Amino acid sequence: MRQKSGQLELALEYRGEAPNGRRSVEALTAAKGNERSSNDHLMERVVAGENLHAAVRRVRQNKGGPGIDGMSVEELPRYLMEKWSRVRDELLSGTYQPQKVRRVEIPKASGGVRQLGIPTVVDRMIQQMLLNVLQPMFDPTFSEHSYGFRPGRSAHQAVVEAQGYVQSGRRWVVDVDLEKFFDRVNHDILMNRLARRIKDKRILGLIRRYLEAGVMAQGIVIERFEGTPQGGPLSPLLANVLLDEVDKELEKRGHAFVRYADDGNVYVRSERAAQDVMAT
């Protein structure tokens, strides 16, 4: 009876008929954090009904094209009505296997192309579920000078901080652009950093499988041994986990800086100081 009730609730949710007053995922994750629930059981929080609903809403809002299986965002509710129980069991048992991502090339204004990896709609939903739980764990510890892909932060805020540095006399700028950063992320180093904060091995195993899921390009499967494909909801958080170490090192050295994703600027008062920053 409980299972049927849960399915009905899902159906109402997908048709926009769920009762008003459902708490936001931010409130839910904050409340659960206050309960000091065990870090060893994060997956139970990931697959919780409230988190599922929040993730489905976000994926549907973001729209986007299908992955390699051809499933559209509009087809997700029906799929979940039939398959969610199995997917949930696989996530809880640590056996869920993500599908490969579909490679898409987007022309860059500066020339060349940016390669995106588009996960299937189901994998985008699961990544969003992971993000909903992990973002509140990691984001509060990130640098105040980091603005990319963080809730409540924007490129405009980064520009305002940069203008403040220039107006204060820091008119020499060192531009730090980590070339092809997303394509070159070392999986072992990233997983090591995540394991410092995440104790649930099912979560770590799932993230590792997402990193290694591989790419489908023009019908050819390409294995991945490094990099975190841009295009999935989880990728920006994973990037910030690594790049936060750059921020902390800059803070340790007393530098004035602003970072947005893999682009950063360090602001100094003289050419000599700028050359010193470049050297390091």
C-alpha positions as CSV (number, residue, x, y, z in Angstrom):
1,M,0.0,0.0,0.0
2,R,2.9,2.3,0.8
3,Q,4.5,1.7,-2.5
4,K,1.3,2.5,-4.4
5,S,0.9,5.7,-2.3
6,G,4.4,6.7,-3.2
7,Q,3.8,6.1,-6.9
8,L,0.6,8.2,-6.7
9,E,2.5,11.0,-5.1
10,L,5.1,10.8,-7.9
11,A,2.4,11.0,-10.5
12,L,0.8,14.0,-8.8
13,E,4.2,15.7,-8.6
14,Y,4.9,15.2,-12.3
15,R,1.5,16.7,-13.2
16,G,2.1,19.7,-11.0
17,E,-0.7,18.6,-8.6
18,A,1.4,17.9,-5.5
19,P,0.2,19.6,-2.4
20,N,1.6,23.1,-1.7
21,G,4.0,23.5,1.1
22,R,6.6,20.9,0.2
23,R,9.8,22.0,1.7
24,S,12.6,23.1,-0.6
25,V,15.6,20.8,-1.0
26,E,17.8,23.4,0.6
27,A,15.7,23.4,3.7
28,L,15.6,19.6,3.7
29,T,19.4,19.2,3.4
30,A,20.0,21.9,6.0
31,A,17.6,20.1,8.4
32,K,19.2,16.8,7.8
33,G,22.6,18.3,8.4
34,N,21.5,19.6,11.8
35,E,20.4,16.1,12.7
36,R,24.1,15.1,12.4
37,S,23.1,12.0,10.5
38,S,26.0,9.6,9.8
39,N,28.2,10.4,6.9
40,D,28.2,6.6,6.2
41,H,24.6,6.7,5.1
42,L,24.6,9.6,2.6
43,M,23.0,7.4,-0.1
44,E,19.9,7.1,1.9
45,R,19.6,10.8,1.8
46,V,20.3,10.9,-1.9
47,V,17.4,8.5,-2.8
48,A,14.9,10.1,-0.3
49,G,11.6,10.9,-1.9
50,E,11.9,14.7,-1.3
51,N,15.3,14.7,-3.0
52,L,14.0,12.8,-5.9
53,H,11.1,15.2,-6.4
54,A,13.5,18.2,-6.2
55,A,15.9,16.7,-8.7
56,V,13.2,15.8,-11.2
57,R,11.9,19.4,-11.0
58,R,15.4,20.8,-11.7
59,V,16.1,18.5,-14.6
60,R,12.8,19.3,-16.2
61,Q,13.4,23.1,-15.7
62,N,16.8,22.8,-17.3
63,K,15.4,20.9,-20.2
64,G,18.3,19.9,-22.5
65,G,18.6,17.2,-25.1
66,P,18.6,13.5,-24.7
67,G,21.6,11.3,-24.0
68,I,22.7,8.2,-25.9
69,D,19.5,6.4,-25.1
70,G,17.3,9.0,-26.8
71,M,15.1,9.6,-23.8
72,S,13.7,13.1,-23.6
73,V,13.0,15.1,-20.4
74,E,9.3,14.7,-21.1
75,E,9.6,10.9,-20.9
76,L,11.3,10.9,-17.5
77,P,8.1,10.8,-15.3
78,R,6.8,7.7,-17.1
79,Y,10.2,6.0,-16.9
80,L,10.3,6.6,-13.1
81,M,6.8,5.3,-12.5
82,E,8.0,2.0,-14.0
83,K,11.7,1.8,-13.1
84,W,12.4,4.0,-10.1
85,S,12.1,1.1,-7.6
86,R,14.9,-0.9,-9.4
87,V,17.1,2.2,-9.9
88,R,16.7,3.0,-6.2
89,D,17.7,-0.5,-5.2
90,E,20.8,-0.4,-7.4
91,L,21.8,2.9,-5.9
92,L,21.4,1.6,-2.4
93,S,23.3,-1.6,-3.1
94,G,26.1,0.3,-4.9
95,T,25.6,-1.5,-8.2
96,Y,24.1,1.2,-10.3
97,Q,26.0,1.7,-13.6
98,P,25.7,5.0,-15.4
99,Q,25.4,5.1,-19.2
100,K,28.0,6.7,-21.4
101,V,27.6,10.4,-22.2
102,R,26.9,11.8,-25.6
103,R,29.6,14.1,-27.0
104,V,28.5,17.5,-28.3
105,E,30.8,20.2,-29.7
106,I,29.9,23.8,-29.1
107,P,31.7,26.5,-31.1
108,K,33.6,29.0,-28.9
109,A,33.6,32.7,-29.5
110,S,37.4,32.8,-29.4
111,G,37.6,30.0,-32.0
112,G,37.7,26.2,-31.7
113,V,35.0,24.2,-29.9
114,R,34.1,23.3,-26.4
115,Q,33.3,19.6,-25.9
116,L,30.3,18.8,-23.7
117,G,29.3,15.4,-22.4
118,I,25.5,15.0,-22.2
119,P,24.4,12.3,-19.8
120,T,21.1,10.5,-20.2
121,V,18.1,12.2,-18.6
122,V,18.1,9.6,-15.8
123,D,21.8,10.1,-15.1
124,R,21.3,13.9,-15.1
125,M,18.6,13.3,-12.5
126,I,20.8,11.1,-10.3
127,Q,23.7,13.6,-10.6
128,Q,21.3,16.3,-9.5
129,M,20.2,14.2,-6.5
130,L,23.9,13.8,-5.6
131,L,24.5,17.5,-6.0
132,N,21.5,18.4,-3.7
133,V,23.1,16.4,-0.9
134,L,26.8,17.1,-1.5
135,Q,26.7,20.9,-2.3
136,P,25.6,21.9,1.2
137,M,28.5,19.8,2.6
138,F,31.2,21.3,0.5
139,D,30.1,24.8,-0.6
140,P,30.3,26.5,2.9
141,T,34.0,25.6,3.0
142,F,34.9,27.1,-0.4
143,S,36.7,30.4,-0.7
144,E,34.7,33.6,-0.6
145,H,36.6,34.7,-3.8
146,S,35.1,31.8,-5.8
147,Y,32.0,32.6,-7.8
148,G,31.5,30.0,-10.5
149,F,28.7,27.4,-10.3
150,R,27.9,28.1,-6.7
151,P,24.4,28.8,-5.2
152,G,23.7,32.5,-4.5
153,R,26.8,33.6,-6.5
154,S,27.2,35.1,-10.0
155,A,29.6,36.4,-12.5
156,H,28.3,39.9,-11.8
157,Q,29.4,39.6,-8.1
158,A,32.9,38.5,-9.4
159,V,33.1,41.6,-11.5
160,V,32.1,43.8,-8.6
161,E,34.9,42.4,-6.4
162,A,37.4,42.7,-9.2
163,Q,36.4,46.4,-9.7
164,G,37.0,47.0,-6.0
165,Y,40.6,45.6,-6.2
166,V,41.4,47.8,-9.2
167,Q,39.9,50.9,-7.5
168,S,42.0,50.2,-4.5
169,G,45.2,50.5,-6.6
170,R,45.8,46.9,-7.6
171,R,46.0,47.7,-11.3
172,W,48.3,44.9,-12.4
173,V,46.4,41.7,-13.1
174,V,47.7,38.2,-13.6
175,D,45.3,36.1,-15.7
176,V,45.2,32.5,-14.6
177,D,43.5,30.3,-17.1
178,L,43.8,26.5,-16.5
179,E,43.8,25.3,-20.1
180,K,41.5,22.3,-20.7
181,F,41.1,21.9,-17.0
182,F,37.8,19.9,-17.2
183,D,39.4,17.5,-19.7
184,R,42.5,16.9,-17.6
185,V,41.1,16.3,-14.1
186,N,43.0,13.4,-12.5
187,H,40.4,10.9,-11.3
188,D,42.6,9.5,-8.5
189,I,43.4,13.0,-7.0
190,L,39.8,14.1,-7.2
191,M,38.5,10.9,-5.5
192,N,41.1,11.3,-2.8
193,R,39.9,14.8,-2.1
194,L,36.2,13.7,-2.0
195,A,37.1,10.7,0.3
196,R,38.3,13.2,2.9
197,R,34.8,14.4,3.4
198,I,32.6,11.6,2.1
199,K,32.6,8.3,4.0
200,D,29.8,6.5,2.2
201,K,31.6,4.2,-0.2
202,R,28.5,3.8,-2.3
203,I,28.6,7.6,-3.1
204,L,32.3,7.5,-3.9
205,G,31.9,4.4,-6.1
206,L,29.1,6.0,-8.0
207,I,31.0,9.2,-8.6
208,R,34.0,7.2,-9.8
209,R,31.8,5.3,-12.2
210,Y,30.4,8.6,-13.5
211,L,33.9,9.9,-14.1
212,E,34.8,6.7,-16.0
213,A,31.6,6.1,-17.8
214,G,33.1,7.0,-21.2
215,V,31.9,9.0,-24.2
216,M,29.9,8.1,-27.2
217,A,31.0,10.1,-30.3
218,Q,29.6,9.4,-33.7
219,G,28.8,5.8,-32.7
220,I,32.2,5.1,-31.3
221,V,32.8,4.5,-27.5
222,I,35.8,6.4,-26.1
223,E,37.0,5.4,-22.6
224,R,37.9,8.1,-20.1
225,F,40.9,7.9,-17.8
226,E,40.9,11.6,-16.9
227,G,38.7,14.6,-17.0
228,T,35.1,15.4,-15.8
229,P,32.8,16.0,-18.8
230,Q,31.1,19.4,-18.8
231,G,27.4,18.9,-19.3
232,G,26.3,17.0,-16.2
233,P,25.0,18.7,-13.0
234,L,27.7,17.2,-10.8
235,S,30.7,18.3,-12.9
236,P,31.0,21.9,-11.6
237,L,31.0,20.9,-8.0
238,L,33.7,18.3,-8.6
239,A,35.8,21.0,-10.4
240,N,35.3,23.4,-7.5
241,V,36.5,20.7,-5.0
242,L,39.8,20.6,-6.8
243,L,40.1,24.3,-7.6
244,D,39.4,25.2,-4.0
245,E,43.0,24.1,-3.3
246,V,44.2,26.8,-5.7
247,D,42.1,29.3,-3.8
248,K,43.4,28.2,-0.4
249,E,47.0,28.5,-1.6
250,L,46.3,32.0,-3.0
251,E,44.7,33.0,0.3
252,K,47.7,31.5,2.2
253,R,50.0,33.8,0.3
254,G,47.8,36.8,0.9
255,H,46.9,37.5,-2.7
256,A,43.8,39.5,-3.8
257,F,42.1,37.3,-6.4
258,V,38.8,36.4,-8.0
259,R,38.0,33.0,-9.5
260,Y,35.1,31.9,-11.7
261,A,35.3,28.2,-12.6
262,D,38.7,27.6,-14.2
263,D,39.4,31.3,-14.9
264,G,41.0,33.4,-12.2
265,N,42.6,36.8,-11.8
266,V,45.2,37.9,-9.2
267,Y,45.3,41.6,-8.5
268,V,48.6,43.2,-7.4
269,R,50.0,46.8,-7.2
270,S,53.2,46.6,-9.3
271,E,54.7,44.9,-12.3
272,R,57.3,43.3,-10.1
273,A,54.7,41.7,-7.9
274,A,52.8,40.5,-11.0
275,Q,56.0,38.9,-12.4
276,D,56.5,37.1,-9.0
277,V,52.9,35.8,-9.1
278,M,53.5,34.6,-12.7
279,A,56.7,32.8,-11.7
280,T,54.8,30.8,-9.0
